[in-house]
Amino acid sequence: MKINLSKSADKAIVAVEGRLDTVSAPDFEHEVKHLISQGENRFVLDLSDLEYVSSAGLRCILVLAKEAKSQGGGISCCRLQGLVKQVFDVSGFSSMIPVFDSLEGALNAM
C-alpha cells in the first residue's frame, strides 16, 4: 500500500494505492491519526488506485470517520473502482460515508 497526501483548502486528500488489508491497515491508521494530531479533521479519501479493501481496512476507515467527527470534521470517499466499490456497497459503507464519483465532487460537498 502507498499513501499520497495533499491538501485542498482545509481538507486533507488521502490517496490510497494498492491493498488496504490486515498487513497495511495499521500503517494507514497510524498515518491518519498523525494527521488528526496535527489538527486535520476534514478528509477526502481518493480510492481510485485502491485494488482491494478487507474488513481490517474498512475498520480503519470507520475509525478515521469517528475520529474526524469527534474533532468537528468528517470524511468522504471518491472514485471507488471495481471490487472496492462492491465491498463498500455490500458492507453498507456507501450509506454511512458519503461516496462521490469525482474528487471535485467530494471536495465541494464538504
HELIX and SHEET records of a PDB file:
HELIX    1   1 ALA A   25  SER A   37  1                                  13    
HELIX    2   2 SER A   55  SER A   70  1                                  16    
HELIX    3   3 GLY A   82  SER A   91  1                                  10    
HELIX    4   4 PHE A   93  MET A   96  1                                   4    
HELIX    5   5 LEU A  103  ALA A  109  1                                   7    
SHEET    1   A 5 LYS A   2  SER A   8  0                                        
SHEET    2   A 5 LYS A  11  LEU A  20 -1                                        
SHEET    3   A 5 ARG A  42  VAL A  53  1                                        
SHEET    4   A 5 GLY A  74  CYS A  78  1                                        
SHEET    5   A 5 VAL A  99  PHE A 100  1                                        
END                                                                             
